[in-house]
Amino acid sequence: MISVRGITFSYGREKVVDHVSFDVRRGQCLMILGNNGAGKSTLINALNRVLTPQAGQVLVDGLDVLRLSRRQTAQSVAYVAQKNEMSHMTVFDCVLLGRKPWMAWGATDEDLRLCDDMLGRMGMQAFRLRYMNELSGGELQKIMLARALVQQPQLLLLDEPTSNLDPKNQHEMLHLVRVLAREKHFAVVTVIHDLALALRYGDTFLLMHEGRVYAAGGMEVITPEALYDVYGIHVRLPVIDGHVVPVVV
Protein backbone atom coordinates (compact mmCIF):
# COMPACT_ATOMS: atom_id res chain seq x y z
CA MET A 1 0.00 0.00 0.00
CA ILE A 2 1.19 3.49 -0.89
CA SER A 3 -0.23 6.18 1.39
CA VAL A 4 0.16 9.92 0.81
CA ARG A 5 -0.69 11.98 3.87
CA GLY A 6 -1.14 15.74 4.13
CA ILE A 7 1.22 16.84 1.34
CA THR A 8 1.40 20.64 1.38
CA PHE A 9 3.47 22.91 -0.83
CA SER A 10 3.56 26.69 -1.13
CA TYR A 11 5.38 29.18 -3.34
CA GLY A 12 5.93 31.90 -0.78
CA ARG A 13 2.52 32.66 0.69
CA GLU A 14 0.65 31.00 -2.17
CA LYS A 15 -0.43 27.49 -1.13
CA VAL A 16 -0.48 25.42 -4.34
CA VAL A 17 -1.07 21.98 -2.78
CA ASP A 18 -3.12 21.98 0.40
CA HIS A 19 -3.00 18.89 2.66
CA VAL A 20 -3.52 16.31 -0.10
CA SER A 21 -3.99 12.71 1.04
CA PHE A 22 -4.80 9.51 -0.84
CA ASP A 23 -3.98 5.80 -1.03
CA VAL A 24 -3.09 3.59 -3.98
CA ARG A 25 -2.59 -0.14 -3.88
CA ARG A 26 0.18 -2.05 -5.61
CA GLY A 27 -0.92 -3.14 -9.05
CA GLN A 28 -3.28 -0.17 -9.38
CA CYS A 29 -3.12 2.92 -11.58
CA LEU A 30 -4.38 6.14 -9.99
CA MET A 31 -5.15 9.06 -12.30
CA ILE A 32 -4.86 12.64 -11.01
CA LEU A 33 -7.41 14.86 -12.75
CA GLY A 34 -8.12 18.57 -12.63
CA ASN A 35 -7.95 21.76 -14.66
CA ASN A 36 -4.83 23.82 -15.30
CA GLY A 37 -3.54 25.33 -12.06
CA ALA A 38 -5.19 22.74 -9.83
CA GLY A 39 -1.80 21.71 -8.39
CA LYS A 40 -1.46 18.32 -10.12
CA SER A 41 2.12 18.62 -11.40
CA THR A 42 3.25 20.39 -8.23
CA LEU A 43 1.85 17.50 -6.22
CA ILE A 44 3.64 14.83 -8.25
CA ASN A 45 6.90 16.80 -8.08
CA ALA A 46 6.52 16.99 -4.30
CA LEU A 47 5.95 13.23 -4.11
CA ASN A 48 9.25 12.70 -5.93
CA ARG A 49 11.20 15.35 -3.98
CA VAL A 50 11.79 17.47 -7.08
CA LEU A 51 10.04 19.98 -4.83
CA THR A 52 10.30 19.80 -1.04
CA PRO A 53 6.86 19.85 0.58
CA GLN A 54 6.39 21.93 3.71
CA ALA A 55 4.38 19.12 5.28
CA GLY A 56 3.27 15.58 4.60
CA GLN A 57 4.42 11.99 4.16
CA VAL A 58 4.72 9.49 1.31
CA LEU A 59 4.51 6.08 2.94
CA VAL A 60 5.60 2.97 1.04
CA ASP A 61 4.72 -0.01 3.19
CA GLY A 62 4.77 2.33 6.19
CA LEU A 63 8.20 3.86 5.42
CA ASP A 64 8.27 7.60 4.64
CA VAL A 65 10.38 7.91 1.46
CA LEU A 66 10.60 11.69 1.92
CA ARG A 67 12.88 11.05 4.91
CA LEU A 68 15.24 8.67 3.12
CA SER A 69 18.45 9.42 1.22
CA ARG A 70 18.11 10.29 -2.46
CA ARG A 71 19.44 6.86 -3.42
CA GLN A 72 17.03 5.05 -1.11
CA THR A 73 14.14 7.10 -2.46
CA ALA A 74 15.16 6.20 -6.02
CA GLN A 75 15.02 2.53 -5.06
CA SER A 76 11.32 2.97 -4.19
CA VAL A 77 10.06 5.78 -6.44
CA ALA A 78 10.60 6.38 -10.17
CA TYR A 79 9.47 9.48 -12.03
CA VAL A 80 8.89 10.43 -15.66
CA ALA A 81 8.63 14.17 -16.22
CA GLN A 82 6.39 15.85 -18.76
CA LYS A 83 9.39 17.38 -20.53
CA ASN A 84 12.82 15.79 -20.80
CA GLU A 85 16.09 17.17 -22.10
CA MET A 86 17.73 15.33 -24.97
CA SER A 87 21.41 14.48 -24.55
CA HIS A 88 24.12 13.01 -26.74
CA MET A 89 24.11 9.53 -25.24
CA THR A 90 22.80 6.28 -26.65
CA VAL A 91 19.32 5.05 -25.88
CA PHE A 92 20.74 1.99 -24.10
CA ASP A 93 23.02 4.09 -21.87
CA CYS A 94 20.08 6.35 -20.99
CA VAL A 95 17.94 3.38 -19.96
CA LEU A 96 20.88 1.91 -18.02
CA LEU A 97 20.91 5.06 -15.85
CA GLY A 98 17.68 3.74 -14.36
CA ARG A 99 19.73 0.97 -12.72
CA LYS A 100 22.08 3.46 -11.01
CA PRO A 101 20.30 3.36 -7.60
CA TRP A 102 21.01 -0.37 -7.45
CA MET A 103 24.61 -0.38 -8.71
CA ALA A 104 27.55 -0.82 -6.36
CA TRP A 105 30.52 -0.38 -8.73
CA GLY A 106 29.29 -0.88 -12.27
CA ALA A 107 26.61 -2.49 -14.39
CA THR A 108 26.11 -6.22 -13.89
CA ASP A 109 24.90 -8.74 -16.46
CA GLU A 110 21.51 -8.56 -14.73
CA ASP A 111 21.40 -4.77 -15.16
CA LEU A 112 22.13 -5.14 -18.87
CA ARG A 113 19.52 -7.87 -19.26
CA LEU A 114 16.83 -5.79 -17.54
CA CYS A 115 17.52 -2.88 -19.89
CA ASP A 116 17.43 -5.05 -22.98
CA ASP A 117 14.20 -6.71 -21.84
CA MET A 118 12.50 -3.38 -21.15
CA LEU A 119 13.50 -1.94 -24.51
CA GLY A 120 11.95 -5.03 -26.04
CA ARG A 121 8.73 -4.58 -24.05
CA MET A 122 8.58 -0.97 -25.25
CA GLY A 123 9.16 -1.99 -28.87
CA MET A 124 12.33 0.14 -28.91
CA GLN A 125 15.04 -2.54 -29.21
CA ALA A 126 16.03 -1.30 -32.67
CA PHE A 127 16.78 2.13 -31.15
CA ARG A 128 19.27 0.91 -28.52
CA LEU A 129 22.34 2.45 -30.24
CA ARG A 130 20.61 5.60 -31.48
CA TYR A 131 21.46 8.87 -29.76
CA MET A 132 18.83 10.48 -27.55
CA ASN A 133 19.06 13.81 -29.36
CA GLU A 134 18.10 12.04 -32.60
CA LEU A 135 14.73 10.87 -31.24
CA SER A 136 11.30 12.36 -31.79
CA GLY A 137 9.36 13.64 -28.79
CA GLY A 138 7.26 10.48 -28.66
CA GLU A 139 10.27 8.18 -28.92
CA LEU A 140 12.03 10.13 -26.18
CA GLN A 141 9.01 9.77 -23.90
CA LYS A 142 8.97 6.00 -24.36
CA ILE A 143 12.69 5.75 -23.55
CA MET A 144 12.28 7.82 -20.39
CA LEU A 145 9.48 5.48 -19.32
CA ALA A 146 11.75 2.48 -19.98
CA ARG A 147 14.46 4.08 -17.82
CA ALA A 148 11.99 4.58 -14.98
CA LEU A 149 10.68 1.03 -15.22
CA VAL A 150 14.14 -0.59 -14.99
CA GLN A 151 14.48 1.11 -11.59
CA GLN A 152 11.99 -1.56 -10.48
CA PRO A 153 10.08 1.01 -8.41
CA GLN A 154 7.38 0.36 -5.89
CA LEU A 155 5.76 3.63 -6.93
CA LEU A 156 5.88 5.00 -10.51
CA LEU A 157 5.03 8.68 -10.99
CA LEU A 158 4.06 9.90 -14.46
CA ASP A 159 3.47 13.55 -15.39
CA GLU A 160 1.51 13.77 -18.66
CA PRO A 161 3.19 10.65 -20.13
CA THR A 162 1.12 10.70 -23.34
CA SER A 163 1.52 14.40 -24.20
CA ASN A 164 3.95 13.76 -27.10
CA LEU A 165 2.40 10.55 -28.38
CA ASP A 166 -0.02 9.85 -31.22
CA PRO A 167 -3.30 8.06 -30.30
CA LYS A 168 -1.96 4.57 -31.10
CA ASN A 169 1.12 5.04 -28.91
CA GLN A 170 -0.94 6.68 -26.14
CA HIS A 171 -3.04 3.56 -25.79
CA GLU A 172 -0.07 1.22 -26.15
CA MET A 173 1.92 3.04 -23.46
CA LEU A 174 -0.87 3.24 -20.89
CA HIS A 175 -1.85 -0.37 -21.56
CA LEU A 176 1.76 -1.50 -21.05
CA VAL A 177 2.08 0.50 -17.82
CA ARG A 178 -1.10 -1.08 -16.46
CA VAL A 179 0.02 -4.58 -17.46
CA LEU A 180 3.47 -4.12 -15.89
CA ALA A 181 1.99 -2.59 -12.70
CA ARG A 182 -0.04 -5.73 -12.17
CA GLU A 183 2.72 -8.07 -13.30
CA LYS A 184 5.49 -6.44 -11.22
CA HIS A 185 3.16 -5.38 -8.38
CA PHE A 186 3.95 -1.66 -8.24
CA ALA A 187 1.62 1.33 -7.91
CA VAL A 188 1.25 4.04 -10.56
CA VAL A 189 0.21 7.68 -10.04
CA THR A 190 -0.36 9.59 -13.27
CA VAL A 191 -1.14 13.24 -13.95
CA ILE A 192 -3.18 13.31 -17.13
CA HIS A 193 -5.38 15.80 -18.98
CA ASP A 194 -7.06 13.38 -21.37
CA LEU A 195 -10.20 12.34 -19.51
CA ALA A 196 -11.04 9.53 -21.95
CA LEU A 197 -7.61 7.91 -21.49
CA ALA A 198 -7.83 8.35 -17.72
CA LEU A 199 -11.18 6.57 -17.53
CA ARG A 200 -10.00 3.82 -19.88
CA TYR A 201 -6.79 2.94 -18.02
CA GLY A 202 -7.30 4.20 -14.46
CA ASP A 203 -8.34 1.99 -11.56
CA THR A 204 -8.84 4.86 -9.13
CA PHE A 205 -9.00 8.64 -9.45
CA LEU A 206 -7.98 11.76 -7.55
CA LEU A 207 -9.90 14.88 -8.56
CA MET A 208 -8.14 18.11 -7.59
CA HIS A 209 -9.54 21.62 -7.46
CA GLU A 210 -7.63 24.71 -6.34
CA GLY A 211 -4.88 22.65 -4.73
CA ARG A 212 -7.18 20.43 -2.70
CA VAL A 213 -8.72 17.00 -3.06
CA TYR A 214 -12.21 17.36 -4.47
CA ALA A 215 -12.86 13.60 -4.48
CA ALA A 216 -10.91 10.34 -4.47
CA GLY A 217 -12.01 6.80 -5.24
CA GLY A 218 -13.13 4.54 -8.05
CA MET A 219 -15.54 5.19 -10.89
CA GLU A 220 -18.16 6.25 -8.36
CA VAL A 221 -16.44 9.65 -8.00
CA ILE A 222 -16.55 10.29 -11.77
CA THR A 223 -19.93 11.98 -12.13
CA PRO A 224 -21.20 14.78 -14.38
CA GLU A 225 -21.58 16.96 -11.30
CA ALA A 226 -18.00 16.35 -10.15
CA LEU A 227 -16.58 16.99 -13.62
CA TYR A 228 -18.50 20.24 -13.87
CA ASP A 229 -17.19 21.40 -10.48
CA VAL A 230 -13.60 20.47 -11.37
CA TYR A 231 -13.45 21.44 -15.06
CA GLY A 232 -16.36 23.81 -15.48
CA ILE A 233 -17.82 21.83 -18.39
CA HIS A 234 -20.91 19.69 -18.82
CA VAL A 235 -20.03 16.06 -19.56
CA ARG A 236 -22.14 13.02 -20.32
CA LEU A 237 -20.71 9.60 -19.44
CA PRO A 238 -22.19 6.95 -21.75
CA VAL A 239 -20.87 3.39 -21.75
CA ILE A 240 -19.66 2.30 -25.20
CA ASP A 241 -18.35 -1.24 -25.76
CA GLY A 242 -17.93 -1.64 -22.01
CA HIS A 243 -15.96 1.58 -21.50
CA VAL A 244 -17.12 4.89 -20.02
CA VAL A 245 -16.54 7.53 -22.70
CA PRO A 246 -16.82 11.21 -21.67
CA VAL A 247 -18.76 13.40 -24.09
CA VAL A 248 -18.73 17.18 -23.67
CA VAL A 249 -22.21 18.67 -24.19
Buried (B, 14 or more C-beta within 10 A) or exposed (E): EBBBBEBBBBEEEEBBBBBBBBBBEBBBBBBBBBBEEBBBBBBBBBBBBBBEBEEBBBBBEEEEBBEBEEEEBBBBBBBBBBEBEBEEEBBBBBBBBBBBBBEEEEBEEEBEEBBBBBBEBBEBBEBBEBBBEEBEEBBBBBBBBBBBBBBBBBBBBBBBBBBBBEEEBBBBBBEBBBEBBBEBEBBBBBBBBBBBBBBBBBBBBBBBBBBBBBBBEEEEBBBBEBBEEBBEEEBEBEEEEEEBBBEEE
